[in-house]
Amino acid sequence: MSSDVCLGILNDIAPAFRPYILSVCQDLELGLCKTKVDIERIAGFSCAEGVDSQFRIVLPYCSKKLKWDVIFDISTPWFAPDFRFDDDSFLCNIEEELIEYKLPSLTKWNENDPKALCDVISELVNLYKMHQIKKLNEDESSRAYFEYSALLGDAVTSDNDIEVWVGSHVVEFLIKLKIDISHLSELYSDGTDQNPGIDTALLFVRYPNSTNAELILSPLLTKSLGNITLPVMHQSGVLMDYVPMVTELLNTKIKDVIKNEKLKRELLSQLIVKYEGAVLEHDSNSAAFLFEMNDFHWILLIDIGINFPERPPVLTLRSVYHSLKGKPKCKVLQTCPYKNFEGYIEQQVEIFKNECKGFMSNSQLGSIENK
């Protein structure tokens, strides 16, 4: 949530409870995708500014947004809060001993710890997941129960990698895939502060219609891998086979991306080192060089796309002095056999030079530094 929204809600909350909310907004990340928790005002409930003691937390779980009300008592601010859940069956018949065991942060509430509410919410979400799994286990004859049990039996996927939600006629699974992104951060380090959950690849499956599986990638993986087409999941297929298949697909794609990125950077590095004195600017995907050939000055623009080396770099020649309709005269080269890069460029520059200023004799390609 935005800081302005959080600040607006904080202003309405009694000062004693503000540290808990601030910690929830800043520190608490829940769900397999580690999404930030949102805070909302409770509709229809109003109080004077600075004395409110109730608010709503919006929690990511599976494909849902759980909306739980947190209710403090302003007359006893040192007491733990009460909760009102959007699922009436949750905690309705729970034993006191289980509460003490599963919710220690609630039963031993520490009003001096700003993260006390974060801890309670995390424990409640774990209990909510247990509640959903219990509902799933009540129908052992269902396809979803079989799929869940078989998936946990493959020794690769654990219960911590799956979120389960059971509705009246549907069961949803959100599954974290085991992918290796250890080297992606070296290639895509820009902007990761704005891209939480950079290592996340999730598979969302809904039963009984499991053929519509959906892949959910974090911002970093979306940027790195682009669009991924999932293999068809047939009605007779099982998750214990399909999950490893998708995982292997992603890991292979990641390896290809890393390999191609290294090839791209090697090509740029070679050109930058060789023509160091001619470099105008460069980044990880492109470079611009200023060259001279028999008093003909021109700029070479190299743009290496995400599909390199399957698709060659896009090269653009631009004259320094010649213009066409008020813009520098340029020519885009459609193909580039980068294994014979220099010879190809020399040939194309000669053609481009003649187009700009008429025929001139052949000359060797050289940078400004060497003239």
N, C-alpha and C positions, 0 to 999 in steps of 0.2 A: 504494500500500500504506500501511497505517497506520504512524505513527511508532513505535508500540510494537513492531510486528513487526520493523521495520527495526532498532530498537535492540536487540531480542533477538538477532537474527542478528549484528549488529555485535559484541556481547559475546563471541560464540564465535569471531570471526575474529581472527587475529593482528594486533596493532596496526599493523604496517607496511602492511597492505592495507585498513584501515578507511577511510582518506580516499577511496579509489577507490569503495568501495561507497556511502559517504555521498553522493558526487557523483552516482552513478547514480540513487540514490533521489530526490535533490532536484532535479537539473538535467536529466536525460535524458528527453526526450519523443520518441517515435517514432511512425511510422505517419501516415497522412493525417489521422487525428483527434487527433494529438498526445497520445496516451495515455501516462501515466506507466508506467515499467517496474517490474515487481515482482521481488522477490528472494525466493528460497526456499532452504531447506536441502536438501541432496542426501539422498534417502532411503537408509537403510542405511549412511550414512557418518557416523561419530561420532568426535569427538576431544575432548581436554580443553579446558575453557573457555579462550578467549583464545589458542588456538594453531591453530585451524582455518584452512585455506588454500584451501578449495573451497566454492563455492556455485553456485546456479542462478539465471540471469536468465530472466524470462518476458517475451517481447517481443510486442507487438501487430503482426500483419501480415495484411492481408486479413481473412478471418474467423477466422484461426488465432491460437493462442498458441504461438509458438516457444519451446521450452525448451532453452536452451544452458547447459552447465556451464562455469564459469570455474575454471581450476585454476592456482593459483600454486605456486611451490616455496618452502617456508619456509626452506630452507637457502640460497637465492639470491634474496632478496626484491627485488633490483634488476632481475631479469629480467622480461621480458614474460610474461603468462600463456599457458597453452595453453587450447584450447577443445575441448569434446566436443559435437557437434551431434546434434539429433534426426533429421536427414536425412543418411543415410550417403552419398548421392550428392553432397552439397555439399562443394566444395573437395577432392574425392577425387583429381582429376587436374589440378589447377590448376598452371600453370607458375610457377616462382619469379619470373620477371620480372614477371608479372602481379600477384603478391603485393606486390612492392616498389612497383609503380605504384598499385595499388588499396588497399593497406593501409599507407600510410606511417606512421601512428601506431603500428602494431605493429612494423614493421621498424626504426623509429627511436624505440623506446619511451623515454619520459621518466619515470623513476620519481619525479621530484620534482613532477610535475604531477598534482594530484588528479583532473583531468578526462581523464587519459590513457586510462583504461578507457572512458569515455563516447565518446571519439573513435574508439577501435577498434571498439566495438560499432556505432556509426553507419556506419562504413565496411564492416563485415561485413554489415549489413542491406542496404546498397546492392549488395554483391556477391551476396547471396542473391536479391535481386530480378532481377539480371542472369541468375542461374542459372535462375530460373523462366521468364524470357522466352526463354532459349535452349531450354528444354524445349518451350515453346509453338511456337517457330519450327521445331522438328524435324518438325512435322506441318503442312505448308503447305496441305494439303487440308482441314483441319478448319474448321468454322464459327467456332470461337473465334479461330483465327489470322486469318481474314478480318475478323472484327469488330474485333479489336485493330488490325490494319493500317489498316483504313478509318477508325477513330476517330482515330488519330494523324495521318491525312492531312487532317483537316478544318480544320487551322490554328487551332483553338480549344483542343483538348485536347492536352497534351504528355505525354511519358512520365513526368514528375514528378507528374502528376495521376492516375496509375493504378498500383494494386498488382495483381500477377498471381500466382496460385497454380495450379499444374498438378498434379492427382492422376492416378491410374490411369485413371479414367473420367469425370473432371469437371475443368472449368476455371473458376476464379473470378476476377472482376474487381471491384475496389473503386475507384470513380471519384469524384474530387472535382469537384463542380459549381461553376461560376463564378457566384457570386451576389454581389449588392451589399448588404452589411450596414452600410455606412458610417454610416447614420443610426439604426440600431437601438440602438446603445449609448447614444444620447441619451435613448431612451425606456425602456430596460431596463438601467440601470446597476447596480441593486441585486444583490448576490450574485454578481457575475461572478468574484470571486476563488475562489468555490467551484465555478465552472462552466468548467473548462478547455476550450480549443478552441471559443471562442464563435462563431467564424465558419465552422463546419464543416457542410457538407451533402454527404453521400456517397450514392452509388447503388451498391448491391451487386447483381451479376448473376452467375448461375451457368449454365454451359452443360454439357449440352445443353438443360436446361429453363430457358430464358431468360425465359419468361413470368412467372416468380415474382420479378420485380425488387423490391428492398426499398430504401426510403428511410431513411437513418440521419441524424438531425438531432442537433446538439449541444444541450445543455440550454437555451442562450439561444434558439435557433431553435424548439425544442419549446415553450418558454414563450410565445414571441411568436406563432407561427403555429398552434399547436394541431395537431389531426390533419389530415394531408394525404393525400388519396386520389390515388394515382398513376394516370395514364392507362393504359389497357390496352396491354400490349406484345404484339402479335401474333407468332406464330411466324415469320411472314414479315418482320417488322419488323427494322430494323437499328439498332445502337447510335448510329451517326453521325447518325441522325434522332431517335432517342428521347432521347438525352442533351440536345440543345438544347431539346426539347419540355419535359422536366422542369425544366430550368434556367429557361426562360421562365415556367413555371407558378409556380415559387418566387419569382422576382423580381417577378412581378405581385402575388403574395400579400403580399410584403414591402412593396411600394408601397402596397397597400390598407391594411395594418396601420398604416403610418406616417401615412397620410392620416387614418384614423379616430382614431388617437391624438391627432393635432393638433386635430381637431374636438372631441374629448372634453375636452382640456385648455383649449381656448378657451371652451367652455361653463362649465367650472368656474371659470376665471379671471374671466369676466364676472360670475358670481354672487358670487364672493368679493369682488371689487372693489365691486360695487354694494351688497352687504350686509355690508360689512367689520365693522361693529360687532356683527353678529349671529352671526358665525362662532364655533362651538364647537370644531371640529376639521376637518381636511381632509387628504387625501393625493392621489395622482395619479388615483385612481379613485372617490373618494367625498368627501362633505362633510356636515357637520351644522350647522344654523342654528337659533338660538333667536329666535322671533318672538312678538309680542303683538298681539292684536286685541280692542279693547274689553274689557280685563282678562282676556282668554282667552290664556294663555301656552301655546305649543306649539312642538315641535321638528320641523323638516323634515330628514329623512335622504334624501340623494341617492346612489344607487349606480349608477355607469355601468359596464356590463359590457363584455367584450371584443368583443361583436358590435355595439357602437354604431358608426354610427347606424342600422344595419339594425334593431336592436331598441332601443326607447327606454329611457331610464333608469328604474330602479325607484325610486319615491318612497314614503316612509313618513311618515305624520303621527303624531306622538306627543304626547299631552297631558302637561303638566307636573304637573298636580294630580289628574287623574282616573285611577282604576285599575279594573282588572277582574280579579278573582281574585288580588289581591295584586301584579299587574303593571301597569305604566303602560298606559293605554288607547291603542291605536294602530290605524292603518288603512293597509293597503298599497294604493296606487293602481296598478291594473294597466296603465294606458296613460298616456302623457304626450306630447302634441303639443308638443315642445319649442320649436317656432316660435312658439307662443302660450303660453309657459311661465307667465308671471305671471298671466294671466287664468285659466288652468286651475287654478292653485294657489289663487287667491282663491276660486273657485267650490267647490273641494273642501274647503277649510278651513271655509267657511261650513257645508257639510253636516256635516263632522266635528264642528264646534263644537256644532251643534244636537243631534247624537247624544250628545255628552258632557254638555251642561248645559241643553238645551232651546233654543227659538228665541231668536235675538238679531238685531237689525237689521244690515243689510249695513254693512260697514266696509272701508276701504281697507287693503290689506296693508302693514305697516310693520315695520321692525326695532326692536329694543329701543333702539338708538342714537337713533332719531328720536322716542322717547316721553319 
